[in-house]
Amino acid sequence: MARIVFITGGARSGKSRLAEGLAAGFGAPLGYLATGSAGDGEMAERIARHQARRGDEWTTIEEPCDLSGALRENDGRFGAILVDCVTLWLTNLLFRYDDPAAVLTDVEKLTALFPLLRTPVIFVSNEVGMGIVPENRLARQFRDLAGEANERIAAAADEVYVTFSGLPLRLK
């Protein structure tokens, strides 16, 4: 059974750098499973910065919705797979299904896959529930969904970290 690591924290808190460092510790080749896409120029620049920082030892796999399928398909190909990020994956699924319960079904499928994997997987997710209560239904629905999904993935993970101001704190 592969080691599963879950990293959460606020925006720009150092989650991805921590995840990249942990993944590199498993040895090359490394897989980067990207759930986001460049919908605008700013996001394209953000993606380009991340790719430049990672370097050539990383292979990028783009999969916005079928995270379980992409992990099954790439299991055994890499020293480790970094999934960045769970939050964007949840967003993609919520827009696809328009039903948080259906999204959580996909989260359950994902966590059920963990014991079957041979390749270590490191998940990055944003902590979105530490701020004010959002003013609109969709934002509240997403905040609650992300919190519940993060709980489920963290419970199934072997290690859990939270990052604050670039500093990691191991929770599990």
trRosetta pair geometry for C-beta under 8 A, 3 or more apart (Angstrom, degrees):
i j d omega theta_ij theta_ji phi_ij phi_ji
1 114 7.7 43 -166 142 106 73
1 115 5.3 -41 -123 -150 122 59
1 116 7.9 0 -117 -33 80 11
1 117 7.2 62 -157 65 58 65
2 114 7.6 -124 66 -171 91 64
2 117 4.2 -59 25 110 128 96
2 118 5.5 94 -54 150 108 12
2 119 5.3 2 -109 76 152 23
2 120 4.8 -163 -177 -76 102 41
2 121 6.4 74 122 -4 134 81
3 120 4.4 0 58 -119 86 104
3 121 8.0 -172 93 32 54 52
3 158 5.1 -86 -154 47 74 151
3 159 7.1 19 177 3 107 109
4 114 5.0 -27 -53 -145 152 117
4 117 7.6 98 -70 57 100 136
4 120 7.3 -165 -73 -154 35 63
4 121 5.5 -3 -118 63 73 91
4 123 7.4 13 -176 -5 88 107
4 156 6.7 -26 100 123 154 82
4 157 4.5 -126 115 -130 101 67
4 158 5.2 124 53 3 69 89
4 159 7.6 178 95 30 50 70
5 19 7.6 165 107 -124 122 79
5 22 6.0 -115 108 144 171 152
5 120 7.2 29 -3 177 102 103
5 121 7.3 -167 33 98 70 48
5 122 4.4 -12 69 -114 111 77
5 123 6.9 -179 92 24 56 67
5 157 6.2 86 -130 -168 13 121
5 158 6.8 -46 -73 62 56 88
5 159 4.6 -14 -116 68 80 106
5 160 7.6 173 -163 -80 56 33
5 161 7.3 11 -179 3 99 104
6 122 7.9 -177 -75 -159 25 52
6 123 4.9 -11 -114 64 67 108
6 125 7.0 -13 -168 15 91 115
6 150 7.7 137 175 -159 131 71
6 153 5.3 144 -110 129 139 100
6 154 4.9 -142 92 -97 156 63
6 157 4.0 -124 -10 -49 110 167
6 159 7.2 178 28 93 64 56
6 160 4.8 -12 69 -111 100 78
6 161 7.4 177 93 28 53 63
7 15 5.0 148 132 -154 115 89
7 18 5.7 170 -141 93 151 122
7 19 5.3 -137 30 -69 151 98
7 22 7.9 175 -50 15 134 147
7 122 6.7 19 -4 179 112 94
7 123 6.8 177 27 89 69 55
7 124 5.2 -21 72 -107 104 65
7 125 7.2 153 83 26 52 67
7 160 7.7 170 -81 -159 37 49
7 161 4.7 -9 -114 66 79 102
7 162 7.6 159 -161 -91 57 27
7 163 6.7 27 -177 -18 102 108
7 168 7.6 -53 -136 -126 110 114
8 15 7.0 -17 -154 -114 11 130
8 124 7.8 148 -86 -164 41 47
8 125 4.9 -26 -101 76 87 89
8 126 7.0 79 -153 177 78 7
8 127 4.7 91 160 -54 108 95
8 150 5.8 61 -94 -151 147 128
8 154 7.3 -43 -15 -75 130 121
8 160 7.5 -5 10 -170 100 93
8 161 7.5 169 29 90 58 55
8 162 5.4 -26 76 -108 81 75
8 163 7.7 -171 95 17 35 76
9 13 3.7 -129 141 85 124 147
9 14 6.9 -24 95 55 162 71
9 15 4.8 -171 44 -65 113 106
9 126 7.4 -63 77 -134 43 48
9 127 5.7 -20 -131 6 8 112
9 161 7.9 -29 -39 123 110 81
9 162 5.2 133 -77 -171 84 63
9 163 3.6 -49 -61 55 163 78
9 164 6.4 -149 -143 -62 115 48
10 13 4.5 108 61 -47 73 128
10 126 7.0 42 -141 -156 26 84
10 127 5.9 -55 -65 59 54 97
10 130 7.1 -72 -79 47 105 136
10 163 7.8 -120 34 88 65 80
10 164 7.3 56 18 -113 107 62
11 126 6.4 14 -67 -131 68 122
13 163 4.3 141 130 106 106 101
13 164 5.9 -41 -158 -109 119 24
13 165 6.6 -31 -145 -30 76 23
13 166 6.8 -150 175 -51 47 38
14 17 5.1 -58 -161 46 70 113
14 18 5.7 73 140 -26 88 102
14 163 4.5 -143 71 177 94 143
14 165 7.5 11 -8 113 123 21
14 166 3.9 122 -57 -120 141 48
14 167 7.1 96 46 -3 156 25
14 168 7.0 -120 109 -55 123 79
15 18 6.0 -64 -153 37 26 109
15 19 6.2 23 155 -18 66 111
15 85 7.9 55 117 -114 139 126
15 124 4.9 118 148 -150 117 108
15 125 7.9 -135 -165 47 152 31
15 126 7.7 -127 -5 -87 165 56
15 163 5.1 -159 -71 28 64 138
16 19 5.5 -54 -144 39 33 113
16 20 6.2 35 156 -21 67 105
16 50 6.7 -70 171 -127 154 110
16 84 5.9 57 -112 -128 100 144
16 124 5.8 33 -85 -127 64 163
17 20 5.8 -52 -145 35 30 111
17 21 6.4 30 155 -18 63 107
17 53 8.0 -74 -97 159 82 143
17 166 7.6 -1 57 -138 140 82
18 21 5.8 -59 -152 37 29 111
18 22 6.4 26 154 -16 66 108
18 161 6.4 -131 147 111 148 152
18 163 5.9 -162 -10 -75 146 134
18 168 5.0 117 -118 -70 144 131
19 22 5.8 -56 -146 38 31 109
19 23 6.2 31 155 -20 65 108
19 82 5.2 112 151 -143 113 119
19 84 6.7 152 94 -73 158 112
19 122 4.8 156 -153 138 92 130
19 124 5.0 -67 -48 -65 157 113
20 23 5.7 -55 -145 37 29 112
20 24 6.3 33 155 -24 64 105
20 53 7.4 -67 -105 126 174 108
20 54 6.3 -134 -130 -106 130 82
20 82 6.6 4 -87 -92 54 166
21 24 5.8 -51 -146 31 30 113
21 25 6.9 39 151 -27 59 101
22 25 5.7 -50 -162 22 35 119
22 26 7.8 34 146 -19 60 96
22 80 7.7 -148 121 166 75 166
22 122 5.5 138 92 -104 122 150
23 26 6.0 -53 -169 24 43 111
23 30 5.4 89 148 -144 116 125
23 79 7.7 116 175 96 73 96
23 80 4.2 -162 -148 96 77 135
23 81 7.7 -115 -131 80 121 6
23 82 4.7 -57 -68 -56 151 111
23 120 7.8 180 -122 103 65 113
23 122 5.3 -113 -67 18 94 142
24 27 7.7 63 177 -68 43 20
24 28 7.9 -2 -139 -56 65 75
24 30 6.8 -35 -89 -73 55 149
24 57 7.9 74 -117 97 91 141
25 80 7.9 42 64 -20 66 152
26 30 7.6 120 70 -100 103 92
26 79 4.2 158 122 147 95 99
26 80 3.8 110 51 -36 151 116
26 120 5.3 -150 -100 47 152 137
27 79 4.0 -155 81 -133 70 155
27 80 7.8 119 49 -8 51 95
28 57 4.5 -83 -111 -167 129 118
28 79 5.8 55 52 0 0 135
29 57 6.4 -160 -133 -178 59 73
29 58 7.9 140 -176 -109 77 24
29 59 6.3 29 166 -9 121 112
29 77 7.4 -52 81 145 120 75
29 78 5.3 -92 97 -124 82 74
29 79 6.3 157 61 -3 37 91
30 54 7.8 -139 94 -173 131 111
30 57 5.6 56 21 129 105 91
30 58 4.9 -42 86 -103 104 68
30 59 7.2 168 87 19 50 71
30 78 5.7 77 -137 -166 22 119
30 79 6.0 -43 -81 51 65 99
30 80 5.9 -8 -128 62 84 81
30 81 7.7 156 -172 -94 61 35
30 82 7.0 19 174 -4 107 105
31 58 7.3 124 -120 -158 12 70
31 59 5.4 -31 -110 67 64 93
31 61 6.0 5 -171 -2 104 117
31 74 5.6 126 -144 164 165 139
31 77 6.5 75 -59 90 133 106
31 78 3.9 -119 -15 -44 103 163
31 80 7.2 -149 37 103 79 43
31 81 4.1 -22 77 -110 114 80
31 82 7.0 178 93 23 59 64
31 119 7.7 23 27 165 130 150
32 54 6.3 -19 -58 -142 150 165
32 58 4.9 32 -19 -179 118 119
32 59 6.9 178 23 81 78 40
32 60 4.9 -31 74 -104 107 64
32 61 6.9 167 82 23 50 70
32 81 7.6 -179 -77 -159 18 62
32 82 5.2 -14 -115 64 64 101
32 84 6.8 -28 -166 25 90 111
33 61 4.9 -22 -108 71 67 106
33 63 6.2 -29 -168 35 96 108
33 67 7.2 100 149 -139 137 80
33 70 5.7 129 -141 130 126 134
33 71 7.1 -21 -81 -74 167 74
33 74 7.3 -172 -78 44 115 156
33 81 5.6 34 -16 177 113 108
33 82 6.8 -176 25 86 74 46
33 83 4.6 -22 72 -104 113 69
33 84 7.4 140 75 23 60 60
34 37 7.9 114 133 -73 112 54
34 47 7.5 59 -150 -134 148 109
34 60 5.8 7 -9 -165 120 100
34 61 6.9 169 20 80 74 47
34 62 5.0 -28 70 -106 104 66
34 63 7.5 129 72 28 53 56
34 84 6.3 -23 -109 74 60 82
35 63 6.6 -34 -102 85 62 62
35 64 5.6 101 -169 -125 62 43
35 67 6.8 -12 -95 -84 118 108
35 83 6.9 43 -30 -176 111 86
35 84 7.1 -157 16 99 89 35
35 85 6.1 -109 43 49 118 38
35 86 7.4 93 17 -86 160 17
35 88 4.5 152 102 90 105 107
35 89 4.0 -66 -159 -64 156 83
35 92 6.6 -136 171 1 99 138
36 43 7.0 -132 157 -169 122 121
36 47 7.2 -151 98 -84 111 111
36 64 7.4 85 -96 -109 14 88
36 84 7.8 -51 7 122 106 73
36 85 7.0 20 -29 26 110 82
36 88 4.2 -66 -71 -165 89 165
37 43 7.6 53 111 137 40 137
37 62 6.9 74 -89 -164 90 125
37 64 6.2 -36 -25 -76 111 124
38 43 4.8 171 -134 106 58 99
38 44 3.8 65 -154 -81 134 75
38 47 5.5 -90 -71 9 104 144
39 43 5.5 45 39 38 69 154
40 43 5.2 91 54 14 71 102
40 44 7.1 -127 102 -8 36 92
41 44 5.5 -54 -146 34 33 115
41 45 6.5 34 156 -19 66 102
42 45 5.8 -53 -154 34 32 111
42 46 6.5 36 148 -21 64 106
43 46 5.3 -50 -147 35 37 117
43 47 6.3 38 153 -19 67 103
44 47 5.8 -53 -148 36 30 111
44 48 6.4 32 152 -20 63 107
45 48 5.6 -55 -147 37 32 113
45 49 6.4 35 154 -21 65 103
46 49 5.9 -53 -152 32 29 111
46 50 6.6 28 151 -16 62 106
47 50 5.8 -56 -151 37 33 112
47 51 6.3 30 153 -18 67 107
48 51 5.7 -55 -145 38 31 110
48 52 6.3 32 156 -20 65 106
49 52 5.9 -56 -146 37 29 110
49 53 6.4 29 155 -20 63 108
50 53 5.8 -58 -150 35 29 111
50 54 6.5 27 155 -20 64 108
50 84 7.7 -163 -167 111 148 150
51 54 5.8 -56 -148 34 31 110
51 58 7.8 -149 -142 83 64 130
51 60 6.8 -32 -111 -57 106 142
52 55 7.7 34 174 -67 32 49
54 57 7.7 -128 156 60 81 75
54 58 4.2 -25 153 9 125 153
55 58 6.4 108 72 7 59 99
59 78 7.2 -140 41 -88 113 120
61 70 5.9 149 139 -169 131 120
61 74 6.1 -87 -54 -66 167 152
63 66 5.7 -84 -176 64 117 72
63 67 6.3 147 113 -90 120 48
63 69 7.4 -160 -160 76 146 93
63 70 3.9 -135 0 -62 170 149
64 88 7.5 -86 -140 139 77 101
64 89 7.1 174 -175 -113 46 60
64 92 4.5 -175 165 -133 97 160
65 89 7.3 142 -109 -152 30 76
65 92 5.2 -131 -79 131 77 125
65 93 6.1 129 -134 -78 84 75
65 96 6.1 65 -117 -40 133 159
66 69 3.8 -13 157 34 115 122
66 70 5.9 127 104 -23 81 88
67 70 5.8 -57 -146 38 30 110
67 71 6.4 29 157 -18 65 106
67 83 6.7 56 -151 -142 117 137
67 89 5.5 21 -53 -143 133 144
67 106 7.5 97 36 164 104 111
67 110 5.8 6 95 -102 118 122
68 71 5.9 -57 -149 37 30 109
68 72 6.4 30 154 -18 65 106
68 106 7.2 -145 -12 -167 118 79
68 109 5.1 -60 -56 128 160 106
68 110 5.1 -131 -72 -91 97 64
68 113 5.3 172 -140 -37 97 152
69 72 5.8 -54 -147 37 31 111
69 73 6.1 29 156 -19 65 111
70 73 5.7 -55 -143 39 29 113
70 74 6.1 4 164 1 65 115
71 74 6.3 -72 -140 50 25 94
71 75 6.2 51 157 -56 65 94
71 81 6.7 166 -123 94 81 161
71 83 7.7 -29 -77 -72 110 126
71 110 7.7 95 15 -140 146 82
71 113 6.3 105 91 137 134 147
71 117 6.5 -49 161 -100 114 126
71 119 8.0 -156 -167 64 83 116
71 121 6.5 0 -133 -97 124 146
72 75 5.8 -33 -147 -6 28 119
72 113 6.8 -100 -63 -147 93 132
74 77 5.0 -77 -168 30 68 128
74 78 6.7 11 162 -1 104 110
74 81 6.2 108 111 -94 126 141
74 119 7.3 -63 120 36 79 162
75 117 5.4 -135 -123 -139 123 77
75 118 5.6 104 173 36 101 87
75 119 5.1 -159 -143 9 60 111
76 118 5.3 38 -75 68 80 131
76 119 6.0 -124 -44 -45 30 107
77 119 7.3 -19 40 -75 58 150
78 81 5.4 113 67 -64 140 76
78 119 5.7 67 66 -148 81 138
79 119 7.6 122 133 -146 12 94
79 120 7.6 -13 145 40 56 105
80 119 6.5 156 -119 174 31 90
80 120 4.4 -33 -115 79 91 101
80 121 7.1 167 -168 -87 75 28
80 122 6.3 31 168 -7 121 105
81 119 5.5 63 -7 130 104 128
81 120 7.4 174 27 92 66 52
81 121 4.9 -17 69 -111 97 77
81 122 7.3 -176 92 26 48 69
82 121 7.8 160 -90 -161 24 56
82 122 4.8 -21 -112 68 71 104
82 124 7.1 27 179 -15 93 109
83 86 6.7 64 123 -59 114 73
83 89 7.7 -5 170 -36 114 142
83 121 6.3 24 -13 -178 109 103
83 122 7.0 -177 23 87 71 49
83 123 4.8 -13 63 -111 113 66
83 124 6.7 -168 92 22 61 72
84 124 4.5 15 -108 45 79 129
85 88 5.1 94 63 10 82 98
85 89 7.0 -140 102 -5 45 91
85 123 7.9 96 -150 -179 56 69
85 124 4.6 -72 -116 96 91 93
85 125 5.8 146 178 -96 97 41
85 126 6.6 61 151 -21 146 84
86 89 5.4 -58 -152 37 36 117
86 90 6.3 37 153 -21 70 103
86 123 5.5 45 -47 179 117 111
86 124 6.8 -170 1 87 86 42
86 125 3.6 -25 49 -91 121 105
86 126 7.9 -155 68 16 85 62
86 146 8.0 124 119 -144 100 84
86 149 6.6 -180 163 130 120 123
86 150 7.1 129 109 -87 146 74
86 153 6.6 -97 -122 -6 156 170
87 90 5.8 -51 -150 34 31 111
87 91 6.6 35 149 -20 62 104
87 125 5.3 130 -37 -154 85 69
87 126 4.2 7 -49 25 156 101
87 128 6.9 121 -127 -33 127 122
87 146 5.9 25 -119 -129 84 124
88 91 5.4 -50 -150 34 37 117
88 92 6.4 40 152 -21 67 102
89 92 5.8 -53 -151 34 31 112
89 93 6.4 25 153 -14 65 107
90 93 5.8 -58 -146 41 31 108
90 94 6.1 33 156 -23 67 107
90 103 6.1 71 -147 -176 75 134
90 107 8.0 21 -97 -70 97 112
90 142 7.4 125 128 -153 114 84
90 145 6.0 158 -178 127 127 114
90 146 5.7 148 94 -92 165 76
90 149 5.6 -159 -93 24 133 168
91 94 5.8 -55 -145 34 28 110
91 95 6.5 21 158 -12 63 106
91 142 7.0 29 -98 -139 75 126
92 95 6.2 -62 -153 39 27 105
92 96 6.3 27 150 -20 64 111
93 96 5.3 -56 -144 38 34 114
93 97 5.9 3 168 5 72 112
93 102 7.4 -159 167 110 103 90
93 103 4.4 122 121 -118 124 94
93 106 5.7 -133 -133 43 151 154
94 97 6.6 -64 -131 52 24 89
94 98 7.0 72 172 -90 57 30
94 100 6.8 8 -115 -87 98 64
94 103 5.5 -7 -73 -68 68 146
94 141 7.5 141 -153 122 135 110
94 142 6.3 -3 -102 -101 178 89
94 145 6.4 118 -83 98 127 171
95 98 7.2 19 -154 -64 23 70
97 102 3.9 -154 -171 87 151 138
97 103 5.9 -164 47 -52 141 77
99 102 4.1 66 88 6 110 111
99 103 7.0 174 93 -12 59 82
100 103 5.4 -53 -150 35 40 114
100 104 6.3 39 154 -19 70 104
100 141 6.0 -141 -53 -178 128 98
100 144 7.3 -3 -137 94 159 102
100 145 4.6 -133 -134 -92 112 115
101 104 5.7 -53 -148 37 32 111
101 105 6.7 43 148 -26 62 98
102 105 5.5 -44 -155 24 36 118
102 106 7.2 36 148 -15 62 98
103 106 5.8 -54 -162 34 39 110
103 107 6.6 41 141 -21 68 102
103 145 6.0 27 85 -162 144 129
103 149 7.3 -59 136 -73 107 128
104 107 5.0 -44 -147 32 44 118
104 108 6.4 49 151 -21 67 98
104 145 7.3 -129 -57 -145 93 86
104 148 6.5 -30 -103 118 120 127
104 149 6.7 -137 -105 -81 72 84
104 152 7.5 126 -151 -15 89 160
105 108 5.7 -50 -151 34 33 113
105 109 6.6 37 148 -19 63 102
106 109 5.4 -47 -148 34 37 115
106 110 6.4 42 150 -23 64 102
107 110 5.5 -52 -153 33 33 115
107 111 6.5 24 154 -13 66 104
107 148 7.9 139 69 117 171 87
107 149 4.7 -135 -106 -129 148 91
107 152 5.4 85 147 83 124 145
107 153 6.8 -95 -164 -52 103 92
108 111 6.0 -55 -143 40 32 104
108 112 6.2 36 155 -23 65 108
108 152 7.1 -73 -79 180 61 148
109 112 5.7 -56 -147 35 29 114
109 113 6.7 36 151 -28 61 104
110 113 5.8 -57 -161 25 32 115
110 114 7.7 52 145 -42 60 86
110 153 7.2 -20 107 -98 124 99
111 114 5.7 -18 -164 -12 46 118
111 152 5.8 -109 -42 151 151 98
111 153 6.2 -144 -80 -102 107 54
111 155 7.9 18 -144 75 146 89
111 156 4.0 176 -152 -30 110 170
112 115 7.8 -52 179 24 41 96
113 116 5.5 -75 -165 44 53 112
113 117 6.3 60 146 -42 85 101
114 117 6.1 -54 -154 13 32 114
114 121 7.7 -120 -121 44 78 128
114 156 5.4 163 0 156 159 117
114 157 7.7 -134 -129 -90 149 46
117 121 6.3 -20 147 -16 165 118
123 153 6.0 -83 90 168 163 139
123 157 7.3 -116 32 -91 118 131
125 146 7.4 168 177 -168 114 96
125 149 7.7 -157 -145 108 150 104
125 150 5.4 -177 118 -103 149 99
125 153 7.1 122 -22 67 152 148
126 146 7.1 -28 79 -173 85 142
127 130 5.8 38 135 -14 109 114
127 150 7.1 94 -102 -135 67 169
127 162 7.0 29 -42 -138 145 106
128 131 7.4 -50 179 18 55 106
128 142 7.4 -41 112 126 157 92
128 143 5.3 -132 117 -123 111 74
128 146 4.9 41 36 88 123 153
128 147 7.3 -112 64 -53 84 80
129 143 5.5 122 -92 -179 76 96
129 144 7.9 91 -99 -86 117 36
129 146 7.0 -171 -40 87 97 103
129 147 4.5 53 -50 -81 146 119
133 140 6.7 21 -175 -105 82 105
134 139 3.3 -132 163 115 158 120
134 140 4.9 -152 61 -60 105 66
134 142 8.0 27 10 52 163 95
134 143 5.9 173 -5 -20 121 135
135 139 7.0 35 48 54 53 139
136 139 4.9 83 64 14 84 105
136 140 7.0 -158 93 -5 39 90
137 140 5.8 -61 -146 40 29 108
137 141 6.0 31 156 -22 66 110
138 141 5.5 -54 -144 37 29 115
138 142 6.3 28 156 -18 64 106
139 142 5.8 -52 -145 37 30 110
139 143 6.3 34 154 -21 64 104
140 143 5.7 -51 -146 34 32 113
140 144 6.3 28 157 -14 64 108
141 144 6.1 -60 -151 40 26 108
141 145 6.2 27 153 -19 64 111
142 145 5.5 -56 -142 39 31 113
142 146 6.1 31 159 -20 67 106
143 146 6.0 -56 -147 36 26 108
143 147 6.4 26 154 -18 61 108
144 147 5.7 -56 -150 36 30 113
144 148 6.4 24 156 -14 65 107
145 148 6.0 -60 -148 39 29 106
145 149 6.1 25 157 -16 66 110
146 149 5.8 -56 -141 41 29 109
146 150 6.1 32 158 -21 65 108
147 150 5.8 -55 -146 36 26 111
147 151 6.5 30 154 -21 62 105
148 151 5.6 -51 -151 32 33 115
148 152 6.5 29 154 -17 65 105
149 152 5.8 -56 -149 36 33 109
149 153 6.3 25 157 -13 68 108
150 153 6.0 -58 -143 41 29 105
150 154 5.9 29 159 -19 66 112
151 154 5.9 -60 -143 40 24 109
151 155 6.2 27 158 -23 63 108
152 155 5.8 -53 -147 32 28 112
152 156 6.6 14 158 -8 62 110
153 156 6.0 -65 -150 44 32 104
153 157 6.1 40 152 -35 67 108
154 157 5.5 -51 -143 24 32 117
154 160 4.8 52 -149 -110 95 139
154 171 7.7 -11 -164 88 124 135
154 172 7.2 124 179 20 91 143
157 160 5.4 115 85 -67 131 86
157 172 7.1 114 93 87 97 131
158 172 7.7 -175 143 125 30 103
159 170 6.9 -49 -167 -147 98 102
159 172 6.0 176 -145 96 34 76
160 170 7.4 116 81 -164 52 58
160 171 4.5 -47 97 66 102 107
160 172 4.0 43 28 36 101 107
161 168 4.8 -15 -172 -164 128 109
161 169 6.5 145 -159 71 72 43
161 170 5.4 -40 -98 -101 83 53
161 171 6.5 170 -102 8 24 86
162 168 7.4 145 77 -153 35 59
162 169 5.2 -19 63 60 84 99
162 171 6.0 58 -7 -35 98 121
163 166 6.8 -1 -180 -124 111 10
163 167 6.6 155 -155 74 70 36
163 168 5.1 -36 -95 -94 83 63
163 169 7.4 169 -91 14 32 73
164 167 5.7 -26 69 60 72 91
164 169 6.9 16 10 -8 102 116
